[in-house]
Amino acid sequence: MKTFKLTVNGVAHNITADPDTPLLWALREQLGLTGTKYGCGVGVCGACSVILEGDLVRACVVRLEDVAGMSVRTIEGLSKDRSHPVQKAWIQEQAPQCGYCQSGMVMAAVHLLEANPRPTDADIDGITNICRCGTYPRIRRAIHRAAGAKP
């Protein structure tokens, strides 16, 4: 066990865990931030996507030791009342179906829009998160809405 400093959603934390602990489990079990979901556990599905130092990462495959001292933004860090433009657009477009992938999908959309405020359909389709329910058309519309663009 080792203690790691990590800033999550703007708040500094000391997390004591095994160095090989995935960031996902530190967020969920140590900090109680359960919005980041466990999906596949191998970094493929994207349900666990968070923004680490400006990069979109899959928290299930990032070791706590490798992110010590860094800043992480999770779904909980977007807003306390779902007022972030992407969250509002998700609700307006009724993007989720089962909803399990949606926190990671929202974080992928936020990351995309921060890098590219006016994405094309092709840019949006480049998001590699997986939605088992297939709500990709609604997700695309929500991202365009959040960007202020019309699909």
N, C-alpha and C positions, 0 to 999 in steps of 0.2 A: 504494500500500500504506500501511496505517495500523495502529497497534496499538490494540486494544480490550481493556478489562478486562471480564471476565465471570466470574460465580461459577456454577459448574456442579456440582450435587450437593454443595454446601457447600464446594467447593474453588475458590479464586481462580485465574484464569488470565489471561495476557496472550496475545492472539491477534493475529497479524499477518496481515492479509488486505485485499483490496479492500473498501471500505465497502459495496458492493452485494452482497457474498457472502451467500447465504442462511445463516441460522443452522444449518440442517441440515448443510451442507457443513463449516462450522466444527466442529460436533460430531463428525462422522464422520471428516473428513480431518485436522483439526488436533489433535483431542483423542483420536481413536481410539475414540469411543463409537458403535459401529456398531449398537446396539440400536434406535436411531431410524432408521426405514426410509424410503427414497425410494420413493414410489408414483407419484402422478400428476404431481407437480411444479407444480401450480397451486392447491394448497390445498383440494382437494375430497375426496380419499379418506380422509385422516386417519392414514395409516400413519406420518407424521412427527410426530404430536402429542406435545408436551412441555408442561410447566407452567412458565410464565414469570410470575414475580411473582404467583402465585396464579391466573393465567388460563390456560385451555387454548388453545394456539396451534398453528398448522400451521407447523412450522419451515422448510418449503420455500419459504414466501412471506414470511418475516420477515427483513429485512435486518440484517446484523450491526451496522451503524452505528446502527440503531434500538433495539438492545437493549444497547448498551454500558453497563456499570455495573450491569446487572440480574442477577437470580438465576434460573437455569434448573434444573428438575428433569427428568431423563430416566429411562427405564426402569431404567438401571443404578443410579440413585440411590434406588430403592425399597428394595432390600436386596441384600446380597452372596450370599445363599443361597436366594432365592425364598421368604423367610419373611414377606413383606408379606401381610396378609390377602387382598388382591385376587389376588396371585400364587398363594397357596395355594388359593383358591377356583377360580381358572382351571384349576389342575391337577386338583382334585377333581371338577370338573364336565366335564373334558375339553373345554374351550371351543374350543381351536384345531383346525382341520383342516389346511389348508396352513400356517397360522401367520403368514403374511407381515404381515397387518394387526394382529396381536395386540399388539405393543408399543404401538402408538398407541391401540388399543382399551383396553388395560389402563390407560394414562395417562388416557384419557377417563373410565373407570370410577372411578379414584382421584379425579379432579377432581370428578366427580359426588358421590361419597360424602363428600368433604370438605365440600362445600356442603350436602348433603342426606343425612344418615346413614341415613335410612329411606325410600329412594325407592320410588315406585309403579312398576308396569309402564310407565305412560305416561311417567314421568320417565326411566326407562331407555331407552325407545323414542325419546326425544328426542336421544339421542346420534347425531350425524350421521356418525360414521365408517362407512366402507363395508367390509363383509366379503364378498368375492367368493364365498366358499364357503357363505355363508348360515347360519352357526352362531349366529344371533341368539337362538334359544331357549336354547342352552347359555350364551351370554354373559349373558342375563337371569338365568338360574338362578345363575350364578357371582356376579353383582353382589348378588343377594338373599342368597346365602350369605355373602359378605364383609360385608354389612351386618348379618348376624345375623338377617335376616328370612326367613320362609318364603315361597316363591313362591306 
